Amino acid sequence: LHSLHVPIYAETIEGMAPKKKAASYYKTIGGVKYDRALLEKAESAVASGQISVADAKELWKAASDGAGVTETERRTLEYVLQEMKFTDKAAEFLKGQLRQKKGSSFYKTISGVRYDRALLEQAEEFVKDGQLSLQDARQLWESAQDGGGVKEVERRTLEYVASEMRCTKPAAEFLRKQIAEAAVQPEESQEGDEDAAEEAAEDAAEE
């Protein structure tokens, strides 16, 4: 009886194991988070040799579902373009869509204050997991330093993230420490300020 019982118990434990942890929404490559579903869709498309225009359109459609293309989805599509093989027309289509989408306002205005739109959207993506972690905070800091330094609008955005979004204590402390120690570049000239009202109206329409 004991010899029959033990294998049955082992099977029960094995059967329960797959339920232990669901696959993450993200896939991390080289310390950078990408959209897992979008990556897997691209990998499936490239399995035939290269990504076609039809495949590229499907990828863009998948990324555009919901509220629009998030920063993580954009980063994933840029990674796919760089690392996977596309037909010339497929690459041209996807690059064109990314350029066109990126052409929307660089800033997001909240209560009359301008913030860096890309940084905010990246932080919003991280918070979808529940809280912004220390690893997420490090990625945000790296993003803010793109272009050779941290600008005033980026510093202001990171302060907003640390105070207004759900961050773990180490994440908030890391951001505040980096902000305090950084040599912040002055705000760029007010070129484009004439578009501030338009940006605010656009952001109000999104919310």
Number of C-alpha atoms within 10 A of each C-alpha: 5 6 7 8 9 11 11 11 11 10 11 11 11 11 10 9 10 9 8 6 7 7 7 11 13 17 18 11 8 6 11 14 18 21 21 18 17 23 19 12 14 22 15 13 21 17 10 9 12 16 25 20 18 13 18 24 15 16 20 20 12 16 21 14 10 8 8 12 19 19 20 24 25 19 18 23 24 14 13 19 19 11 9 14 17 22 14 11 14 20 19 14 18 20 16 12 14 16 11 10 13 13 9 11 18 12 19 22 20 12 7 10 13 18 21 21 19 22 22 21 16 19 26 19 17 23 16 11 12 11 17 24 19 18 15 21 24 16 19 21 20 12 16 21 15 10 8 8 15 22 21 17 21 27 24 17 22 26 16 13 21 22 11 9 16 19 23 16 13 14 20 21 15 18 21 17 11 14 18 11 8 14 12 15 14 10 11 9 7 7 7 7 10 9 11 17 12 13 20 20 12 15 15 13 8 8 5
